[in-house]
Amino acid sequence: MASEIDLYNQYPLHMDPATKAITLPQSSAYTTTQQNTVTNELNELNTLHRALLSLDPPNIPPPPLPVNPKRSAQITKLRESANTAFRKNNYAEAIRLYTFAIDMGVTRPGWEPVTLAREELAGLYGNRAQAQMALQAWPEGLVDAKLSVDSKPMGNVKAWWRVGKCLAEMTRYEEAKGFLNKGIELEGQGADSAKELIALLIDVNAALKRVQGA
């Protein structure tokens, strides 16, 4: 005897032309269990349909391909070109190209993975911060380094270091100390990645003592 899962039943469903709601007409051909099961499933489907219609335009589900490969390729190309400009000490050009890449990154559609966008932007903001720092544009570097940290707080030791360095160069030692301590806490005191944060913190503490003793 065939199990219930092996059976296929075709039901004559009805769609309301105005609301597009789908229903199963009452019929003595179905058992009460069959009628209730199909009706419950259709109710869930109709509820989902109404919820999608209530969304702001465009009120359609996301496409089956969540990530646009062309956008990713363009961002990668811009980042690589910016890296090349940075290595040639053309920092202004690097900043310009990183900015184009960031603008493309922040305009990714909302249905694309958030983790992808955050990882991508963390690197781009961090690189642009480094270029700003090479020009000794400490306030601009600080803003970008903070944005990198905000995008990816953990496993982003370079961004924490850049925040501390920019603040230190602006003689904002107390703030630098606070950020460096936070970065060390997230990275782990004994982690190899935290060594450069600890080294900078030692320098910041020494500078802070000189200022306070003056």
C-alpha positions as CSV (number, residue, x, y, z in Angstrom):
1,M,0.0,0.0,0.0
2,A,1.3,3.4,-1.0
3,S,2.1,5.8,1.8
4,E,0.6,9.3,2.0
5,I,3.8,10.8,0.8
6,D,3.7,8.8,-2.4
7,L,0.2,10.1,-3.3
8,Y,-0.4,13.1,-5.5
9,N,-3.7,15.0,-5.4
10,Q,-4.5,17.7,-7.8
11,Y,-6.9,20.3,-6.4
12,P,-9.0,22.7,-8.6
13,L,-7.8,26.0,-6.9
14,H,-9.5,29.3,-7.5
15,M,-7.8,32.7,-7.8
16,D,-9.8,35.8,-7.0
17,P,-9.2,38.2,-10.0
18,A,-9.3,41.3,-7.8
19,T,-7.2,40.3,-4.8
20,K,-5.3,37.4,-6.4
21,A,-6.0,35.3,-3.3
22,I,-6.0,31.6,-3.9
23,T,-8.7,29.4,-2.3
24,L,-9.9,25.8,-2.5
25,P,-13.6,25.6,-3.3
26,Q,-15.7,23.5,-0.9
27,S,-16.4,20.0,-2.2
28,S,-17.6,16.7,-0.9
29,A,-14.8,15.1,-2.9
30,Y,-12.3,16.0,-0.2
31,T,-12.0,14.8,3.4
32,T,-12.1,17.3,6.2
33,T,-8.4,16.8,6.8
34,Q,-7.6,17.4,3.2
35,Q,-9.7,20.5,3.1
36,N,-8.2,21.9,6.2
37,T,-4.6,21.1,5.2
38,V,-4.8,22.7,1.8
39,T,-6.7,25.7,3.2
40,N,-4.1,26.3,5.9
41,E,-1.3,26.2,3.4
42,L,-3.1,28.6,1.1
43,N,-3.8,31.0,3.9
44,E,0.0,31.2,4.6
45,L,0.7,31.8,0.9
46,N,-2.0,34.5,0.7
47,T,-0.6,36.2,3.9
48,L,2.9,36.2,2.4
49,H,1.5,37.7,-0.8
50,R,-0.3,40.5,1.1
51,A,2.9,41.2,3.0
52,L,4.9,41.6,-0.1
53,L,2.3,44.0,-1.6
54,S,2.6,46.2,1.5
55,L,6.3,46.8,1.0
56,D,7.6,50.0,-0.5
57,P,8.2,49.7,-4.3
58,P,9.7,47.6,-5.8
59,N,7.6,45.1,-3.8
60,I,9.0,42.0,-5.4
61,P,11.2,39.3,-4.0
62,P,14.9,39.6,-4.6
63,P,16.3,38.0,-7.7
64,P,17.7,34.4,-7.6
65,L,21.3,35.7,-8.0
66,P,22.0,37.6,-4.7
67,V,25.3,39.1,-5.7
68,N,25.9,41.1,-8.9
69,P,29.2,39.7,-10.2
70,K,29.8,42.8,-12.4
71,R,29.6,45.1,-9.4
72,S,32.0,42.9,-7.4
73,A,34.5,42.8,-10.4
74,Q,34.4,46.6,-10.8
75,I,35.0,47.1,-7.1
76,T,37.9,44.7,-7.2
77,K,39.4,46.4,-10.2
78,L,39.1,49.8,-8.6
79,R,40.7,48.5,-5.4
80,E,43.6,47.0,-7.3
81,S,44.2,50.1,-9.3
82,A,44.1,52.2,-6.0
83,N,46.6,49.8,-4.4
84,T,48.9,50.2,-7.4
85,A,48.7,54.0,-7.1
86,F,49.4,53.8,-3.4
87,R,52.6,51.7,-4.0
88,K,53.8,54.4,-6.4
89,N,53.3,57.0,-3.7
90,N,50.5,58.6,-5.7
91,Y,48.3,58.9,-2.6
92,A,45.8,61.4,-4.0
93,E,45.0,59.1,-6.9
94,A,44.7,56.2,-4.6
95,I,42.2,58.1,-2.5
96,R,40.2,59.0,-5.6
97,L,40.0,55.4,-6.7
98,Y,39.2,54.0,-3.2
99,T,36.4,56.5,-3.1
100,F,34.9,55.3,-6.3
101,A,35.1,51.7,-5.0
102,I,33.5,52.7,-1.7
103,D,30.7,54.5,-3.5
104,M,29.9,51.3,-5.4
105,G,30.1,49.3,-2.2
106,V,27.7,51.4,-0.2
107,T,25.1,51.3,-3.0
108,R,24.9,47.5,-3.1
109,P,21.2,46.4,-3.1
110,G,19.7,45.5,0.3
111,W,19.2,41.9,-0.6
112,E,22.9,41.2,-1.1
113,P,24.6,39.6,1.9
114,V,25.4,42.2,4.6
115,T,28.5,40.3,5.7
116,L,29.9,40.7,2.2
117,A,29.4,44.4,2.1
118,R,30.8,45.0,5.6
119,E,33.9,42.9,4.8
120,E,34.4,44.7,1.5
121,L,33.9,48.2,3.0
122,A,36.1,47.5,6.0
123,G,39.0,46.9,3.7
124,L,38.3,49.9,1.4
125,Y,37.9,52.3,4.3
126,G,41.0,51.0,5.9
127,N,43.0,51.4,2.7
128,R,41.8,54.9,2.1
129,A,42.7,55.7,5.7
130,Q,46.2,54.6,5.1
131,A,46.4,56.8,2.0
132,Q,45.1,59.7,4.0
133,M,47.7,59.1,6.7
134,A,50.4,59.0,4.1
135,L,49.4,62.6,3.3
136,Q,49.3,63.4,7.0
137,A,45.6,64.1,6.7
138,W,45.0,62.8,10.2
139,P,41.3,63.9,10.6
140,E,40.3,62.3,7.3
141,G,42.3,59.2,8.1
142,L,40.6,59.0,11.5
143,V,37.2,59.1,9.9
144,D,38.0,56.3,7.5
145,A,39.7,54.2,10.1
146,K,36.7,54.5,12.4
147,L,34.4,53.5,9.5
148,S,36.5,50.5,8.9
149,V,36.2,49.5,12.6
150,D,32.5,50.0,12.5
151,S,32.2,47.8,9.4
152,K,34.3,45.0,11.0
153,P,35.2,45.4,14.7
154,M,36.9,42.0,15.1
155,G,39.9,40.7,13.1
156,N,40.6,44.2,11.9
157,V,43.7,45.1,13.9
158,K,45.1,47.5,11.3
159,A,42.0,49.7,11.5
160,W,42.2,49.9,15.3
161,W,45.9,50.8,14.9
162,R,45.1,53.5,12.4
163,V,42.5,55.0,14.7
164,G,45.0,55.1,17.5
165,K,47.7,56.5,15.3
166,C,45.6,59.3,13.9
167,L,44.4,60.3,17.3
168,A,47.9,60.3,18.7
169,E,49.2,62.5,15.8
170,M,46.4,64.9,16.7
171,T,47.6,64.8,20.3
172,R,44.3,63.3,21.4
173,Y,46.1,60.8,23.6
174,E,43.3,59.9,26.0
175,E,41.0,59.0,23.1
176,A,43.8,57.0,21.4
177,K,44.4,55.1,24.6
178,G,40.7,54.2,24.9
179,F,40.5,53.0,21.3
180,L,43.7,51.0,21.5
181,N,42.5,49.3,24.7
182,K,39.3,48.4,23.0
183,G,41.1,47.0,20.0
184,I,43.4,44.9,22.3
185,E,40.4,43.6,24.2
186,L,38.7,42.4,21.0
187,E,41.9,41.0,19.4
188,G,43.0,39.3,22.7
189,Q,45.9,40.5,24.8
190,G,48.1,37.5,24.0
191,A,47.3,37.4,20.2
192,D,50.2,38.1,17.8
193,S,47.8,40.5,15.9
194,A,47.6,42.7,19.1
195,K,51.3,43.3,19.3
196,E,51.3,46.4,17.2
197,L,48.4,47.8,19.1
198,I,50.3,47.2,22.4
199,A,53.4,48.8,21.0
200,L,51.4,51.9,20.0
201,L,49.6,52.0,23.3
202,I,53.0,52.1,25.1
203,D,54.0,55.1,23.0
204,V,50.7,56.8,23.6
205,N,50.9,56.3,27.4
206,A,54.5,57.7,27.3
207,A,53.2,60.8,25.4
208,L,50.3,61.2,27.8
209,K,52.7,61.2,30.8
210,R,54.9,63.8,29.2
211,V,51.8,66.0,28.5
212,Q,50.5,65.6,32.0
213,G,53.9,66.2,33.6
214,A,54.5,69.4,31.6
